[in-house]
Amino acid sequence: MITIKPATMTEDWPAIAQLYFETWQVAYRHLLPEAYLKQLTPATWQPQKRWQHTILAFSNTTPIGIVTAGPARDEHFATFGELYSLYVHPDCQHQGLGSRLLHAGLQLIDPYPHQ
C-alpha cells in the first residue's frame, strides 16, 4: 500500500537521502558525467532542511517518492511558488506515483500567485 503524506521533523531522513541518491544514479546517468555521479553519496543530500516543504510517498515504511515545493528561490520571482524537486524510486516508476506527487507538490504552492 502506498501512502502519501506531508513530512515531519522525525522522518527517517537518512533513508530519504538514500532515495535521492538511488534516484539520481538512474535519472542522471546519461545526463551527468559518470565521475560526478560516482563521487556522490547519500550524505550529499540534506532533505531534512526543507521538511516543511516536503511531501513523501511510502510503501509501508519505506520512502519511495518525494516532492518538495515552496516559495520561489529566485528573488525575481519572490512572490511565486516553485517546485524544487520530484523523485520516484526507479523500482516504483511508471505506476502513476509521480503524477500523484506532482499534484501534491502543486498544492504546496497553490497559495502563491500563478502566471
LOVOKE-148256 format. One record per residue (C-alpha): residue number from 1; residue in one letter; x, y, z. Coordinates in Angstrom, 2 decimals. Layout:
# residues N
+-----+------+---------+---------+---------+
| pos | code |       x |       y |       z |
+-----+------+---------+---------+---------+
| NUM |    a |       X |       Y |       Z |
...
+-----+------+---------+---------+---------+
//
This chain:
# residues 115
+-----+------+---------+---------+---------+
| pos | code |       x |       y |       z |
+-----+------+---------+---------+---------+
|   1 |    m |    0.00 |    0.00 |    0.00 |
|   2 |    i |    1.32 |    3.44 |   -0.94 |
|   3 |    t |    0.83 |    6.35 |    1.46 |
|   4 |    i |    1.45 |    9.99 |    0.57 |
|   5 |    k |    1.81 |   12.44 |    3.43 |
|   6 |    p |    3.49 |   15.68 |    4.47 |
|   7 |    a |    6.92 |   15.19 |    6.03 |
|   8 |    t |    7.56 |   15.74 |    9.72 |
|   9 |    m |   10.76 |   16.58 |   11.56 |
|  10 |    t |   11.00 |   12.99 |   12.77 |
|  11 |    e |   11.17 |   11.21 |    9.40 |
|  12 |    d |   13.93 |    8.70 |    8.64 |
|  13 |    w |   16.00 |   11.34 |    6.85 |
|  14 |    p |   18.96 |    9.05 |    6.08 |
|  15 |    a |   16.54 |    6.73 |    4.22 |
|  16 |    i |   15.15 |    9.71 |    2.31 |
|  17 |    a |   18.68 |   10.86 |    1.41 |
|  18 |    q |   19.27 |    7.30 |    0.15 |
|  19 |    l |   16.15 |    7.68 |   -2.03 |
|  20 |    y |   17.64 |   10.81 |   -3.60 |
|  21 |    f |   20.97 |    9.05 |   -4.12 |
|  22 |    e |   19.49 |    5.96 |   -5.79 |
|  23 |    t |   17.17 |    8.01 |   -7.96 |
|  24 |    w |   19.93 |   10.34 |   -9.13 |
|  25 |    q |   22.13 |    7.39 |  -10.10 |
|  26 |    v |   19.48 |    6.25 |  -12.58 |
|  27 |    a |   17.82 |    9.51 |  -13.62 |
|  28 |    y |   21.01 |   11.35 |  -14.48 |
|  29 |    r |   23.27 |    8.55 |  -15.73 |
|  30 |    h |   23.06 |    9.79 |  -19.33 |
|  31 |    l |   22.93 |   13.48 |  -18.44 |
|  32 |    l |   25.80 |   13.97 |  -16.00 |
|  33 |    p |   29.40 |   12.76 |  -16.14 |
|  34 |    e |   29.88 |    9.31 |  -14.64 |
|  35 |    a |   32.71 |   10.64 |  -12.45 |
|  36 |    y |   30.35 |   13.19 |  -10.93 |
|  37 |    l |   27.70 |   10.59 |  -10.12 |
|  38 |    k |   30.32 |    8.26 |   -8.62 |
|  39 |    q |   31.51 |   10.90 |   -6.16 |
|  40 |    l |   28.00 |   11.42 |   -4.76 |
|  41 |    t |   26.91 |    9.69 |   -1.56 |
|  42 |    p |   23.61 |    9.76 |    0.34 |
|  43 |    a |   25.24 |   12.37 |    2.60 |
|  44 |    t |   25.24 |   14.73 |   -0.41 |
|  45 |    w |   21.55 |   15.41 |    0.25 |
|  46 |    q |   20.12 |   17.16 |    3.27 |
|  47 |    p |   16.36 |   16.73 |    2.69 |
|  48 |    q |   15.55 |   17.46 |    6.32 |
|  49 |    k |   16.42 |   21.12 |    5.70 |
|  50 |    r |   13.19 |   21.53 |    3.73 |
|  51 |    w |   10.98 |   19.21 |    5.73 |
|  52 |    q |    8.24 |   21.86 |    5.95 |
|  53 |    h |    8.05 |   21.94 |    2.14 |
|  54 |    t |    8.17 |   18.18 |    1.59 |
|  55 |    i |    5.61 |   15.51 |    0.81 |
|  56 |    l |    6.68 |   11.88 |    0.92 |
|  57 |    a |    5.39 |    8.66 |   -0.60 |
|  58 |    f |    5.89 |    5.41 |    1.30 |
|  59 |    s |    5.43 |    1.76 |    0.52 |
|  60 |    n |    4.70 |    0.52 |    4.02 |
|  61 |    t |    7.50 |    2.35 |    5.90 |
|  62 |    t |    9.98 |    2.63 |    3.00 |
|  63 |    p |   10.24 |    6.04 |    1.32 |
|  64 |    i |    9.72 |    5.62 |   -2.43 |
|  65 |    g |    8.97 |    9.15 |   -3.59 |
|  66 |    i |    9.41 |   12.78 |   -2.66 |
|  67 |    v |    8.26 |   16.18 |   -3.84 |
|  68 |    t |    9.44 |   19.49 |   -2.43 |
|  69 |    a |    7.89 |   22.85 |   -3.23 |
|  70 |    g |    7.58 |   26.26 |   -1.68 |
|  71 |    p |    8.38 |   29.90 |   -2.23 |
|  72 |    a |   10.47 |   30.66 |   -5.31 |
|  73 |    r |   14.19 |   30.81 |   -4.60 |
|  74 |    d |   14.92 |   33.40 |   -7.31 |
|  75 |    e |   14.38 |   36.92 |   -5.98 |
|  76 |    h |   12.91 |   37.98 |   -9.35 |
|  77 |    f |   10.01 |   35.62 |   -8.64 |
|  78 |    a |    9.82 |   36.18 |   -4.88 |
|  79 |    t |    6.03 |   36.15 |   -4.76 |
|  80 |    f |    5.70 |   32.92 |   -6.77 |
|  81 |    g |    5.87 |   29.28 |   -5.79 |
|  82 |    e |    8.44 |   26.79 |   -7.11 |
|  83 |    l |    8.56 |   23.04 |   -7.45 |
|  84 |    y |   12.04 |   22.25 |   -6.11 |
|  85 |    s |   12.25 |   18.52 |   -6.77 |
|  86 |    l |   10.24 |   15.44 |   -7.57 |
|  87 |    y |   11.76 |   11.96 |   -7.45 |
|  88 |    v |   10.31 |    8.46 |   -7.53 |
|  89 |    h |   12.49 |    5.45 |   -6.79 |
|  90 |    p |   13.39 |    3.67 |  -10.07 |
|  91 |    d |   11.68 |    0.46 |   -8.91 |
|  92 |    c |    8.41 |    2.35 |   -8.41 |
|  93 |    q |    8.25 |    4.42 |  -11.59 |
|  94 |    h |    5.60 |    4.13 |  -14.33 |
|  95 |    q |    2.82 |    3.45 |  -11.83 |
|  96 |    g |    1.34 |    6.96 |  -11.55 |
|  97 |    l |    3.17 |    7.87 |   -8.34 |
|  98 |    g |    4.99 |   10.80 |   -9.97 |
|  99 |    s |    1.68 |   12.31 |  -11.05 |
| 100 |    r |    0.28 |   11.91 |   -7.56 |
| 101 |    l |    3.33 |   13.59 |   -6.07 |
| 102 |    l |    3.23 |   16.38 |   -8.66 |
| 103 |    h |   -0.36 |   17.18 |   -7.69 |
| 104 |    a |    0.59 |   17.13 |   -4.00 |
| 105 |    g |    3.50 |   19.48 |   -4.72 |
| 106 |    l |    1.24 |   21.85 |   -6.62 |
| 107 |    q |   -0.97 |   22.01 |   -3.55 |
| 108 |    l |    2.05 |   23.24 |   -1.57 |
| 109 |    i |    2.48 |   26.19 |   -3.90 |
| 110 |    d |   -1.22 |   26.88 |   -4.51 |
| 111 |    p |   -1.23 |   29.90 |   -2.16 |
| 112 |    y |    1.30 |   31.66 |   -4.41 |
| 113 |    p |    0.19 |   33.65 |   -7.48 |
| 114 |    h |    0.11 |   31.93 |  -10.87 |
| 115 |    q |    1.19 |   33.43 |  -14.17 |
+-----+------+---------+---------+---------+
//
